[in-house]
C-alpha cells in the first residue's frame, strides 16, 4: 500500500534544499572572485590607490592601484567599442538610394 504524503515534511525538505543551494551558490561566488565588469576592476584599483596613499607602509599599492585602474579603464573602452560594433551589425541596413521599392521582375526568356 502507498503511504500518505506528509506535506509539511515535503515542504520542509524543499525549503532546506533551497537554502543549501543558496549557500552553495554564495560560496561558489566568493571562491570565484572575478569581477563582472570593468567598472569593478577600476573600483578595486581606486581602493588600492586610496590604501597606498593613506597608509605609509602600503605605498607600493599606490603604483599597483594606478596600474589596475588603467587596465579597468582600457577594458571598459574596449568593451564599449565591441558592444557598439555588435549593436551596429544587428541594425537593419537602410534602403539604398537607388532602390525604389521592390527590385524589377526579370523578363521571361521566351
C-alpha positions as CSV (number, residue, x, y, z in Angstrom):
1,X,0.0,0.0,0.0
2,X,1.0,3.6,-0.5
3,X,1.8,5.7,2.5
4,X,0.0,9.1,2.8
5,X,2.0,12.1,1.8
6,X,3.3,14.2,4.7
7,X,3.0,17.7,3.1
8,X,4.7,19.5,6.0
9,X,7.7,17.3,5.8
10,X,7.9,17.7,2.0
11,X,7.7,21.5,2.3
12,X,10.5,21.5,5.0
13,X,12.7,19.3,2.8
14,X,12.1,21.6,-0.2
15,X,13.0,24.7,1.8
16,X,16.1,23.0,3.2
17,X,17.2,22.1,-0.3
18,X,16.7,25.7,-1.5
19,X,18.6,27.0,1.5
20,X,21.5,24.6,0.8
21,X,21.5,25.7,-2.9
22,X,21.7,29.4,-1.9
23,X,24.6,28.7,0.4
24,X,26.4,26.7,-2.2
25,X,25.9,29.4,-4.8
26,X,27.2,32.1,-2.4
27,X,30.3,30.0,-1.6
28,X,30.9,29.4,-5.3
29,X,30.6,33.1,-6.0
30,X,33.0,34.0,-3.2
31,X,35.6,31.5,-4.4
32,X,35.5,32.9,-7.9
33,X,36.3,36.5,-7.2
34,X,36.4,37.5,-10.9
35,X,35.0,41.0,-11.5
36,X,31.8,41.1,-13.5
37,X,32.6,44.4,-15.2
38,X,35.4,46.8,-16.0
39,X,34.0,49.3,-13.5
40,X,34.6,46.8,-10.7
41,X,38.2,46.5,-11.8
42,X,38.5,50.3,-11.8
43,X,36.9,50.4,-8.3
44,X,39.4,47.9,-6.9
45,X,42.3,50.0,-8.4
46,X,40.8,53.1,-6.8
47,X,40.6,51.4,-3.4
48,X,44.2,50.2,-3.7
49,X,45.3,53.8,-4.6
50,X,43.5,55.1,-1.6
51,X,45.0,52.5,0.7
52,X,48.5,53.2,-0.7
53,X,48.1,56.9,-0.3
54,X,46.7,56.8,3.2
55,X,48.9,54.2,4.9
56,X,52.7,54.9,4.6
57,X,53.7,51.2,4.7
58,X,51.4,50.4,1.8
59,X,52.9,53.0,-0.7
60,X,53.7,50.2,-3.3
61,X,49.9,49.6,-3.5
62,X,49.6,53.1,-4.9
63,X,51.5,52.1,-8.1
64,X,49.7,48.8,-8.3
65,X,46.3,50.6,-7.9
66,X,47.1,53.1,-10.7
67,X,48.0,50.2,-13.0
68,X,44.8,48.3,-12.2
69,X,42.8,51.5,-12.7
70,X,44.4,51.9,-16.2
71,X,43.6,48.3,-17.1
72,X,40.0,48.7,-16.0
73,X,39.6,51.9,-17.9
74,X,41.1,50.5,-21.1
75,X,39.0,47.3,-20.7
76,X,35.9,49.5,-20.4
77,X,36.7,51.4,-23.5
78,X,37.4,48.2,-25.5
79,X,34.1,46.6,-24.3
80,X,32.1,49.7,-25.2
81,X,33.6,49.7,-28.7
82,X,32.9,46.0,-29.1
83,X,29.4,46.4,-27.9
84,X,28.8,49.3,-30.2
85,X,30.1,47.3,-33.2
86,X,27.9,44.4,-32.3
87,X,24.9,46.7,-32.0
88,X,25.5,48.2,-35.4
89,X,25.6,44.8,-37.0
90,X,22.2,44.0,-35.6
91,X,20.5,47.0,-37.0
92,X,18.8,46.6,-40.4
93,X,20.6,48.3,-43.3
94,X,19.0,51.4,-44.6
95,X,17.4,51.2,-48.1
96,X,19.8,52.0,-50.9
97,X,19.4,55.4,-52.6
98,X,18.9,53.6,-55.9
99,X,16.1,51.3,-54.8
100,X,12.6,52.5,-55.1
101,X,10.6,49.6,-53.6
102,X,10.9,46.0,-54.8
103,X,13.5,45.1,-57.4
104,X,12.2,44.8,-61.0
105,X,11.0,41.4,-62.1
106,X,13.2,39.6,-64.6
107,X,11.9,39.4,-68.2
108,X,10.7,36.0,-69.4
109,X,13.1,34.1,-71.6
110,X,10.7,33.1,-74.4
